[in-house]
């Protein structure tokens, strides 16, 4: 038994007014008591001066992306050894920032799924929830990852292959993407019938589906098809973001789909946006600051309407979306109007539920994995403390300080 304690604590849903003493045994949380709870005589304790909370969960990452300019452009050309090294560095950077679980939503030919399956031998690194290659249309967004399909027979084969390989979720590209030349973020990539067919096949195989969707038509189509999650959910048109009716927002809320707005940009790096982002800004006639404001405001509107929001960065695709920068995503939700506790829940308990691991991750609660993060400062007083990780505990074992 070991105890970790702090006068300030967040349990995955709310701040604990009496702080917390978290008892850990055999990699799991054995109990959670107030800060001043008397310790057994033989129980060592680690005390933190800032805030203690569950390890963070990034629900939208690309571990095959090296966080450099044009990161996804290099994915197809990596050797197996090179891509494994990129994955290793990505997991290291995530863990240093206090991210103890990642959901990978697009690898190359199941390489991240393979890495997940050999994690116990790989050393301390965040737990992986993995989709394998995203299902996309011929020459569609991220086609170079190996998930192109057309027609129902190929959809059947794609779902069957993912089920056989044991993926945790299926990712589908419902719209084009800004990082894939020749695709259009404003257009859908599948018919509604084909998208609904894919969702039904996945559900029959016991798998959820999350859909990449930027333009409003793709978002509305994804809701109609019954997906379990929507990534980006930008609701773009030619003038900006969040251009969608109250009826569509209400439908999003009623669907119960987990919406990951993939907010989070290092504002210092936005002084010179990456090429893919600058092209989009030019197309929309927006500055980076205007884009951020629109996206934050739209996330706040979704939250107020009861849409289930979760936090993920789309990490690894560019310097502005580097691995280990999830704190920016949470901070932008606060800027959009969520309370600090509500925003933190999108990266802890809410994220865990969306990833299918809510029974063991994302909370300071007995029976959950002892994945903990201590930050330097009082998080309840200001979200900026999330940018200052002090210590990370993985499975009850401190891995950085």
N, C-alpha and C positions, 0 to 999 in steps of 0.2 A: 504494500500500500504506500502511495505517495500522495501528498496534497499540494495543490496549486491554489494560491489565493490572491485576491486583490480587493481593495475597498470599492472599486468601480467594476461592474460586471454587466454584460448583456448576455441573456441566455438563449438567443435565437429568435425571441419574440418581443421581449421587453427588457428594460434595464432593471436590475435588482437593487432596490433601495438600500438593502443591508449588505451589499457586496456579495462575494461568493468565496467559499472554500470548496474546491472540486477535488473529491477523492478519486484516485485512479488506481486500478488494479488489473494486471494482465491485459493492458491495452484498452480497457473500457472504463467508462465513468461508473464508479461504484455508488456515488451519491453526491449531492450538491447541498451545501449548508451555507448559512450566512458567514460573512468574513470573520467574525469573532468566535466561531464555533470552537469549543475546546478540542484540541488534537490528542489522539492516543499517544502515550509516551513513546512508543516505538515508531511513530509515523513521521518521516522526514517531510519538510515543507519547502516549497519554493514560493517566494512572495514577490509580487509584481507591484511596481509603484503606479502603473497606469491602469488601463482597462483590460479585463480578461473577457474573451468571447470565443464562440466556436470558430474553428478554422473556416476560412472563406471558401466559397465554391464558385468557380467561373464556369457558367453553364454554356458558354460559346467560345471555344478555343480551337485553334488549328495548330497542333503540336508540330506539324510538318513545316510550318512557317518559321523562319529564323528571325522575325521581327525587323528585318532590314528593308530598305526600299525595294519594291518589286518582289517581295518574298515569295508569293505564290507562283511567280513566273519561273522560279528555279526548281519547283517541286518535281516536275516531270523528269528532269535531267539528273537528279541525285542518284548515286549508287545506293545499294541497300545499306552499306556501312555509313555513308554520308547522311542519309536520312535518319538513321538511328542516332547518330551524333546530334543532329538538330533536335530530335525529340528529347534526348537526354538534357541538353542545355535548356530547352523550353521548360521542362519539368523542374529543373533546378531553379530557374528564375521565378517560376510560380511559387515554389515552396518558400523561397527567401522572402517573398512578399506576404506570406501568411495564407496562401491558397493551398488547401490540403486535399481538395478534390477538384478535378477538371472534367468537363464533358466535351469531348472532342467531336466536332461536327463536320469532319471532312478530312480524311487521310488519303493516302495513295495506296491502292490495292491492299487495304486492310493492315497496313503496317502498324498502326496504332492499336488496333485490336490485338495483334500479335504481341505488342509490347505490354498491353494490359495483362495478357495471359501469363507473362513471365515476370511480372512485377516483384513477387517475393524474392527473386534472386537478383533484382536490379538495385537493391539498396533503398534507403529512405527517399521516397518521392511521392507526390500527390497520387491518390487513388484516381483511376481513369474510368470514366463512363464513355463508351465509344460507339460511333455510328458506322465506321467504315467509310468507303467512298460515297459521296452524296449521289442520289439518283437524279439524273439530269437528262435533258433532251440532247439529241445529236448535235455536237458542237456547242452545246449550251454552257451555262455558267459552271466553271470548274470541271469541264469535260475531261481534262487531262488527268484527273484522279481515277478514272476508270469506271464511272457509273452511268454511262450513256445507255438510254433505253428508248425504244419507240414501239408503241402498240402493246396490247394486253399480254401477249405471250412473253415479251421481254420483261414486262413489269412482273409477271408471275415468277420468272426465273430470277430476277433481281431480289425480290423479297425472299424467295426460297434460299438463295445463296447467303443472304444476310442472316437469316434464321439459323442456317446450318453452321455458320461461323460464330454464332453466339453474340451478335451485336446487341447493344443495350437499347438502341433506338434507331429508327430509320430517318435519315435526313433527305428531304427532297427539295430541289430548286424550283420553286413555283414561278419565279421571275428570273430575268437576267440579272447579272451582277456587274458592278462598276469595275471590277478588276479583271474581267474576261472580255477582251475585244471581240466585237461582233455580236454581243448580246445586248439586250435593252432592258434596263431596270423597270421601265414603264410597262412592259409587255409580259403576259403569261407565257410559260414554256410548255404547258400541257393543257389539254382540254379539261373541262370540269369533270367530264365522265371518266377520263383516264386518271385524274388525280383522286377522285372518289374511289375508283377501283383499287388504286394502290393502297389507300388508307384502309379499305375493307380487307384486302389481302394481309396487310400488316397486322391489323387487329386480330384477324383469325389465327395468325401465327403467334399471338401474344406480345406483339411489339407496338409501341407507340410511334407516332410520326410527328416530326417537327418540320415546318416548311420555311425555307428562305423566301421572303416576300417583301419587296420594296414598294413597287407601285400599288396604288389602291386596288386596281383590278385583281392583282394576285392575292392581296390580303382578303378581299371579299370572296374570291374563289376558294382560298384555303379554309375559310370559315364554313363555306357551303359544303366543302368536301369532308368536314368533320375531323380536321387534324387536331392533334393534342397540344401542339405548340406552334408559335410563329416567331421566326427570327427576323430582326430588324423592324418589321411592321412600320416602315417609314411613312406609308400612305402618301407617296410622292405624286405630284403632277409637275407640269412644266414651270410652275411658279414657286414651289417649295415643298415643305414637309407638313404632315398632319392635315392634308386636304381631304377630309372625309366627313360624311354626314353623321349626325348624332345617332341615326338609325344603325349605321354600320358599327359605331362604337358600342352601342347597346348590344348588338349581335355578338361582338367580340366578348363582351362581359358575360353574356348568357351562355356562350359556348364553353366557358371554363378553361379555354386554352391558356397555357402559360406563355405569356408574351415577353420576349427578351428584346428590348429596344436596341441592344448593343451600343448603348451610350458609352462615353468615356474616351476623351482625347486629351493627350498631354498638351495643354495650351501653349507651352513654350515652343513645342515643335510645330505648332500651327502657324508660326510666323513665316514658315516656308512649307506649305502643305505638300504631301506627296503627290505625285503626278496624277494618280487615279482620283484623288480627292479634289485637286484643283480643276480637273476636267469637269467633274460633276458640279462644282461651284460655279464655274463659268457657264455651264449649260442652264443652270437655274438662275443666274444673275445674282448670286448671294455672296456675301463675305463669309469667312469661316465663323466669325462671331455671330452673324445672323443665323447661320445654319444651326449652331449650338443652341441658340435661344429658341428657335422653332422646335427643335427636337426635344429639348427639356420641357418646354411648355406642353407639347403634345403628350409626353410621358405623364405629366401631371394631370392632363385631361383624362387620359386612359385610367389612371389610378382613381380619380374622383368618380369615374363612371363604374368602378368596381371590376375593372380588368385586372387579371392576375399577373402582376409584373415580377420578373426575375432578372437577375443581373448577370451579364456576360459581356465580354469586351470585343469579341471577334479577334481575340488576341493572336499575335504572331504574324499578321498580314502586312504590317508596316511599322515604322518607328513610332508613329502616333498611336499604334495599337499593339504595343509590345507586351510580351509575356510578363506577368507580374505587376500590371498596372490596373488591376480591377478596382482599386480605390477610386480612380477617376470616374468609373461607371456609377458607383454608389453615390459619390459626391454630386454628380449631375442630376441624379434623382432627387436629392435634397434641394438642389437649385430649382427643380421643376415643381416643388411644393410638397414632397413627401417629408414626414418627420424623420429625424435621424433613426429612430427605432424602426419605422416602416421601411426605410431604405436599407438598413442593415439586414432586415429579415429577408429582403430579396436576394441577398448574397449568402444567407445561412439557411434558416429553416425552409423558406420558400424555394430556394434553389435546390435544396436536398429533395424536397417533394417532387419538383419538376424532373429531377434526374432519377427518380425511382429509388432513392436511398434515404428517404425521410425517416425510416424506422431506426436508422443507426448513425446518421450524420446531421450536422447543422444545428444541434442544440447542446446546451449544457444540461444534460438530463441523464439519470441513471439508465444504464444499458446501452447508451450511445458510445460510439468510438471516441476515444480520448484524443481527438484532434482539436488542439487549442491554439489560440493566438492571443498574445499580449501586446498591446500597443502603448506607446509612450504618450500619455495624456488622457484626459477625461473625454471619452467619446460622446458622452451625453451632452457635454458643453460645446462640442464642435467636431464635425466630421473630419476635419483636417488631421486629427490624430491617427486616422486609418492609414495615412501615408507614412507613418513612423512605426513599423513593426519592431518590437523589442525582442520577442522570443516566439518561436514556433515549436509546438509539441505535436508529434505525429505518433498516434497509437500509444500515447503515454510517455514517449521518449523525446526529450528536448533535442531538436535537430539544428537549431540556430539560436544565437543570442547576441 
